[in-house]
């Protein structure tokens, strides 16, 4: 049978349970307060971490901006292309000597395409020819010009570099000149200067090299 309490005095906690009940109630209140503190602390710490992360991101972006601007200004040299196209002309097909017009190995068609300005067609033929005759420095020079005409300057420099290193008397100066121009195109004036100064004694390139040096030295 369920007991009904008519008033508040009817609800009496026995003395032996009163202490336990009061203690448990205090613990519950303390646990609630602790939970609330942990929650608030967690929110505060999370906000603190988010603020720190935001500050770090902003600081990083500012650092990149401050660093990138002078670097970009240093490497951005719009006049480089002007210098390049002022001084660059493909190696003349009129300089290709008769002994290099080799019908048997297929160089002659390559020369014909080169002379006609069809560098993209001459390029694979010259590559095939050089597999048969890798020591043909003039063919290597023509191949490098074809690569430059296709804006493949880094590849052209590799081939021209091998001509320079070989010490070939006939085409070494040509290789130095075109290598220097390729660096001019890429706005690497330091590398270009070092090469252009090697042409001080060249009958063919001395005047152009000196003029180009004066112009890039202004930058």
N, C-alpha and C positions, 0 to 999 in steps of 0.2 A: 504494500500500500504506500502510495506516494504521500510524503508529508508536505503540507503547505505552510509557508511562513506568513503570518499575519502582519508582522512588522519587523523592523530591523533588529530588534532585540532578540527575536526568535532565532536569528542566525548567529550562533555563538560557536567560535572555534575552540575546541578543547585545548586546555593548557599545554598538553604534551605536543600538540601539533602547531600551536601558535608560533613557537620559535622557528620551527622548520619552514613554515609557510612564509613568515616574514623574511627569513634568510634567502629563501628561493626567489621571492619577489624582488629583493634587493639585487640578487645576482642577475635576474632577468633584465632589470633596469640598467645595470652596469653593462651587460652584454649588448643591449640596444644602443647605449651611448658609444660603446667601443665600435660597434658596427657602423654607426653614423660617422664617427671620426675616421674610420678606415675608408669609408666611401668618399668623404670630403677630401681626405688626404690623397686618395687615388685620383680624384678629379683634378685636384690642384697639381699633382705631380705630372699627370698626363698633359695638362695645359702647359706646364713648365717645359716638358719635353717637346711639345709641339712648337712652342715659341723658340726654343733653342734650335730645333730643326729648321724653322723658317729663317732665323737669323743666319744660320750656317749656309743655307741655300742662297740667300741674298748676298752674303759676303763672298761666296764662291763666284757668283755671277759677276759681281763688281770687279773681282780680281781678274777674271777672264777678260772682261771688257777693257780694263786698264792695260792688261798685257797685250791683248789682241790688236788694239788700235795702233800702237807704235810699230808692232811687227808687220801689220798689214801695210802701213804707210811706207815701211822700209822696203818691203818686197814689191809693192805695187808701183811699177814704173811704166806708165803708159807710153813714154817716149821710146821704150826699148823696141817695140814693134816698128816704130817709125825708122829708127836706126837700121833695123834689120832689113826692111824692105827698100831702104835707100841704097844699101850697099850690096844686097844679095842679088846675084843672077846665077842661074844654073851653069855649071861647068859647060863650056861651049863644045858642041859635038865636032866643031871644026878642029879642035885640038886632038881628037882621037886619031891616033896614028894608024897607018895602014897595017902594021904588023899585028895589031889587035883585032883586026876585022877577020876573025877566024870562022870561016864557013863551016868547017867540019864539026866544031863544038857548039855551033848555034849562036855565037856571039853576034854575028852580023844582023840577024833579025832584032836582037835586043838594041843594037846601036841604031837601027832604023827607027824603032819605036821611040828611043830616047831623043834622037834628032828631031822627031816630029812632035816632041813635047808630050808624048803619051807615056808618062812615067809609070803609071799603074800597070801598063802592059809590059814595059821594059823590065820592071822589078822582078817578077818571077823568073823571067828568062835569064837575067843576070845571076840570080840566086842559083839556078840550075847550072849555069856555066861555071860559077865559082866552086861548085862541088867537084867539077872536073879539073879546073885549074885554079886552085885556091891562092896561088902566088901572084895572080894577075892583079897588080895594084891599081891599074887604071880602071879595070872592071869593078874593083872594090869601091873606087872613088865614085863611079857612076851609080853604083848601087846606093851609096850613102846619099847622093843627091836625090835619087828617087824616093828615098825614105824621108828626106827633108821636105820634099814636095808633098808628101803625104802627112806632114806634121808629126813625123815619128823621129823627133830630134834625139832622144836618148839612144835609140837604136843606131842612128846615123853616127853618133859620137863614138860608139863602140867600134864601128868599122873604121872610121877615120883615125881613131886612136891606134889601131893596129898598123895602119899605114905609117903613122908618125914613128911608132916604136921600131918599125922595120928599118928605118933609116934610108928608105928608098929615095934616091937622089931626084928622080923625075917628078914624083908626086907628093913629096913630103910637105912642101910649102903650100900646095893646094889643100892638103888635108888640114894643115894648121889654120889656114884662112877660113875654111868652111866650119871647122870646129869652133873657132872663135865666134863666127856668126851665129852658130847654133846656141852658144852661151848668151850672146846678145839677145837673141829671140826670147830666151828664158829669163832675161834680166839678171843674169849672173855676171856682173861686170868684172868682178875680181878675177874669175877664171878667164874671161875674155882678154883682160889686160895682159895677163901673163903670156898668153899665146900671141897676141898682137905684137908685143915687144920682141918676140923671136923673129919677126919679119922685118926688122930694121935694116937688114942687109939684103933684102929681096928686091931684085930688079922689077919683078912683076907686081908685088903686093906692097912694097914699102910706102908709096904715096897714100894709097887707100888706108893702110893700117895706121899711119900717122894721123890722118884726118879723123878716122873713127876713134882713135885714142883720145884726141883732143875733145871730141864731143862727149864721150862717156865720162871723161875726167871732170866735166862740169857738173856731174850728178853724184 
